[in-house]
Amino acid sequence: MGILGLSGKKQGILLMILSALSFSAMQIVVSLSGGRIPVLEQVFFRNIVGVVVSFILITKRKGSYFGTKKDQPMLFSRSFFGFLGIITLFYAVNHAHQADVTILSKMSPFLITIFAAIFLKEKISKMQIPAMILAFIGAFLVANPTFNSNYFPLIIAFCTSITAGICYTLLAYMKGKVDPQTILFHLFVFCSVASIPFMIGNFVVPTWTELIYLILIGVFGWLGQITITLAYQKAPAAEVSVYNYTGIIFSMILGYVILGENVSAASCMGGGLVIAASVLIYWYNNRLKGRNEEPVDPGKVEDTFV
């Protein structure tokens, strides 16, 4: 039965919730260390932990570290947009409320639907249209300048969803062609190396407390990464992806308890609409499964973006 005697689906749900909690915890630690530590230094520590862990996993499996020559254009594109996405996420986390950032960064599955329709010629179902409308109304409510956060960090947070959507579209193209662990290792190495030139000229020697925070950024980031990957292995994405939106609730709670951030009514309504949009797709997928039809899956990925 596996973890605690749970079925595959329940294991997937539990792992997805753990992933959401881990990424929310990562955001909190990024915010805690952001007073003195520059964003690119945070990005470096976020990825260097992943480099070590992925290197060990690939070595044990005797897999490919960087893929074949023909795979490089796609791998470098995925890593480049992944690098931009991590920078935008960390900048937003350091300058806006955690709940607002999380809500806007959770828009990526709906943007994936649009990108997949444009670039991969995938059809948009009738149910995805109202779901996307709900999600974008929710994002508008969160981004209203009369609420918790300033405009610019929220625009940057939304850019995180855009870059994530591009990354996931590239992942869909590479599915079955490149090992997911190779994609991850390429991303971690790219981000670590690309951070160094920007980090050297602006490097801040961390205090012991800040060093612990930086290490925790990498640990929570890797934990969120591995649990979301395992979640998709334990159960179909259409059954577990909706639970990734618990990250909105976790960010609200952790932001309030640890950082003292108040959550506005508008942010709650916006977050509720984004969650409702995802639940709508989840409900529609269950109906399709009951009729033995192919479910709509706006966000299945082999790895996670941050």
Buried (B, 14 or more C-beta within 10 A) or exposed (E): EEBEEBEBEBBBBBBBBBBBBBBBBBBBBBBBBBEEBBBBBBBBBBBBBBBEBBBEBBEEEEBBBBBEEEBEEBBEBBBBBBBBBBBBBBBBBBBBBBBBBBBBBBBBBBBBBBBBEEEEEBEBBEBBEEBBEBBBBBBEBBBBEEBBBEEEBBBBBBBBBBBBBBBBBBBBBBEEEBBBBBBBBBBBBBBBBBBEEBBEEEBEEBEEEBBBBBBBBBBBBBBBBBBBBBBBEBBBBBBBBBBBBBBBBBBBBBBBEBEEBEBBEBBBBBBBBBBBBBBBBBEBBEEBBEEEEEBBBBBBBBBBBB
